[in-house]
Amino acid sequence: MPQKTPQIDWETWNLAESLKQDIENVQNEMSGMTPRELYNLPSYTNVAKYLVRRPSEYAMHGTETNYPTVDPVEVIENVLIDGNSYYKVEDIEHIRRSEFVYRVDLDTWTEEITYILTCYPIEEGAFYFWESWEIETAPYEGGEVSRTCTYTQYYKTQGMDDKTADNLKVENEIVIPFLPWVKISWKHGTSLIGEVKESVVRLEAVYRIVSTTNNEGGKSYITGIDNTAKLKTTPLNFGIGVRILPPNANFVKDPVDTGRVDLLKWETDKLWDGIEKATSVVSVDKLAVLSGESRTIAEKPLLMLAEDLRKLFTDFLYEIYETLMGVPGTEEPTVSYASLRVPTQFSTPDMEVNVLDRALLGKAIDDEEWRQKIRYLLGLDSTQKTDSTPVILPDENIMSPKSKDYKQTGDK
C-alpha cells in the first residue's frame, strides 16, 4: 500500500527560517560595523561597552590633573573605542576631542601629525565645512630646520567624499605658530573592540539564539481540543488567569532543547574566555569568586592593562604640554592616580579604626588622610569643616595614637 507523503508544517518551518535568517542578518550587519558603531549599538550583551568601560573606570577613576578640560576616563574610553583620538588644543583651558577628522598624514619615523583635514556638517547638514593644518619645513641658518604651520579654510561643499576632498577650493590661508593637534593612540592604532570584533559579534548572536529558545520554551499549548471555537471560552494569554477550559483540555509546556542550550552556554563561556585572554579585561564575576593568591593571579592582566593605560594618559598630557609650550599660562602637567590595589576588608569598623591609628602612629598616613578616612567611616562629607585635630573617644579595646595611654602590641 503506498505511503502517504507526510505534510510539511510550513508555518513552523517559516518561523524557524525567519528566526535563523534574522540572526544571520544581525551577524552580517554587525560584522560591517565600525568599533564605534558596535559600542553605540543597543545589544543584548553590551560586551563592547563592557570591554571599554571596565578598564577605563578601573584605571582612571579618581585620577586628578591640572588640565581641567581633560576628562581622564573619557580620554581612555575614546581611544579604546576608536584606536586613535585627535584633540585640538589652544591652551590648557581649551582642549577638545574632534569627531570630524577626515584625513591625517603622519611622519614616518616620529608618527607626529604633519597634515590634518577636518570636515563637519553645517546649515543643518545641507553643506560641509572643511579646514586643514599642515606642517612645512625649510632649511634655516646653521643647518637647522624651521617649522611653520599653515591653516587653511576651504569653501563649503555639498558633498563629503574623497573626490570632494581632493578638489577643495581655498577660501582663506594663514600661517600660525604651531599645529594645534595632538594624537593619542592605543596599540598600533587598533581599537580594543576591533581586536576581538568577531568574538563580540558571535557572542551577541549566541545570546539572541538563547533568548529565542527561552521565549519559545516559555510558551504553553492546549491539548484535547476537537473544535477551535471552544478556545473562545479561554483567555488569550494561556496560563494567566485561566478560568474556563473545554472538557479534557490540558496545558502542555513546550520542552526546551537542553542539549542545544548547553552547547550554546559552552560556546558563550569559550567566547568570553577568549575575549578576556586577548584584551586582559577580566570580568568582575570571575574575580568575585576568588580570593588570596588566586585573585591576585587572575587580576594581574587587568592590573597590567591599567598601568599601560595610565602611562598612555600621562604621555598624552606631556604631548599637549610640548605642543603648548609657547602659549602663555601653559603649566607642566601634574597627574595623580588612585591605588589599583583592592584595600583590605575589615570585619568590623572598630578593627579598621585600630589599623588606621597604628598607620598614623607609624607615619604611613598623615593627619589629613587619617581624618578623611575616619569621616568616611562616619558617613560625613569630606568637605565639611571640622577641627583638624583627630579625636577618638576612649574604648577598652581601641585608643587613639595621640592618647598618652595608647600602647602598641609588644610595648612594655
Protein Blocks (a to p, Z undefined) as FASTA:
>chain_A
ZZddddddfklmmmmmmmmmmmmmmmmmmmmpcfklmmmpccfklmmmmmmmmmmmmmmg
opacfbfklcfklmmmmmmmnopacdddfbfmlccddfkbfbdcddfklopafbdcdddd
eehhlaccdddddddddddehhiacdddddddddddfbdcfklmmmcccfbdcddfbdcb
dcdddehhiafklmmmmmmmmmmmmmmmmmmmmmmmmpccdehiabfklmmmpcfbghia
pabdcehiacddddddfklmmmmmmmmmmmmmmmmmmnopacfklmmmgghjllmmmmmm
mmmmmmmmmmmmmmmmmmmmmmmmmpghiacdddddddfbdcdddfbfklmmmmmmmmmm
nomacfklmmmmmmmmnopafkbccdfbdcddddfkbccfkbfkbccehiZZ
